[in-house]
Amino acid sequence: MIFKDKLSIVTGASQGIGKAIAELLAQEGAQVILWDIQEDKLQEVVDGINKQGGQAAYFRVDVASFPQVEATVKEILDDYGQIDHLVNNAGITRDNLLMRMSESEWDQVLSVNLKGVFNCCKAVIRAMMSRRQGRIVNIASVVGLMGNVGQTNYAASKAGVIGFTKSLAREVASRNITVNAIAPGYILTPMTEALSEQTRQMFLNLIPLRRFGTPEDVARAVRFLLSEDAAYITGQVLGVNGGMYM
Ligand code: NAP
C-alpha cells in the first residue's frame, strides 16, 4: 500500500489504460478520482474498485473544457483538501492521411490530447505548488517520437505532450513536483481494437518482445513514476513499448 493517504486523479479512466491505472493506484491505497466523458462506464469501474475495498469516486469531465476541469478541481480540493497525483491519460484518435484530414479531425485531437493536458495541469498546479509536493504523469505515445502514417494530428499532439512535460518539469522542480511522460507502444485496449488483423500483424513484427502491451504494463510504469522510488526522476519520457522504439 504505497499510496495510502494520497489522492490521485486519473483522466480517461472508464476503460483501457486509464481504468487499469485507476485500479492499480486504488490497490496501492490511493483515494482515486476517475474522470471521463462516459458516465455509465465510470460508475461501473468505481463500483468495482469500491467492492474490492478501494476508495474511488468519479466526475464526468471533458478534459478539453477548461471551465469544467477548473470547477472539478475546485470541488475536489474543497472535499478532499489535496491532490497528490495527476495522471493525464485521456486521449483520442481521428486518423486520416493529411490530404484527407479535416480541420475538425485536427482540432478534436489537439483539443483533447494536448489542450486537455494543459487544462488539467494548469488547474492542479497551484495547489501542488503551495503544498510543495506533487507528481504528474502524462500519457504520450511512441507515435509522438517516431511518427505514423495517418496520424499527423495524433503524433503532433503527443509530441506536444512531451515538450510540455519537459517544460513544466523545469518550471516546478524547485517545488518538489515531478512531471514525466510515458510513451506506450501498441497496447491492447478499445482504442486499438478497431485496427485490422493485417495492421496488427505489421505492428507485431516491429516489437522485439513479440507481444502487444497490456494496460497493466502501462499502469505499473505509472505506479513507479508516482512512487517515492522515482523521486529523483523528472522531465523524462519512459517508453513502454516492448522495444518497438529505442
Ligand atoms: P481508450 O480505450 O479509448 O480510453 C480513453 C478514454 O478517454 C475513453 O474512455 C475516452 O472516452 C476518454 N476520453 C476521450 N475524450 C475525453 C475527454 N475529452 N475528456 C475525458 N475523457 C475522454 O484509450 P486507451 O488505449 O486506453 O488510451 C489511453 C491513453 O494512452 C491515450 O492518451 C492514448 O493516446 C494513449 N496511448 C494508447 C496506446 C494504445 O496502443 N492503446 C498507445 C500509445 C498511447 P471515449 O471512448 O468516449 O472517447
Boltz pocket constraint, residues with backbone or C-beta under 6 A from the ligand:
constraints:
  - pocket:
      binder: B
      contacts: [[A, 11], [A, 12], [A, 13], [A, 14], [A, 15], [A, 16], [A, 17], [A, 18], [A, 35], [A, 36], [A, 37], [A, 38], [A, 61], [A, 62], [A, 63], [A, 64], [A, 88], [A, 89], [A, 90], [A, 91], [A, 92], [A, 112], [A, 116], [A, 139], [A, 140], [A, 141], [A, 142], [A, 183], [A, 184], [A, 185], [A, 186], [A, 187], [A, 188], [A, 189], [A, 190], [A, 191], [A, 192]]
      max_distance: 6.0
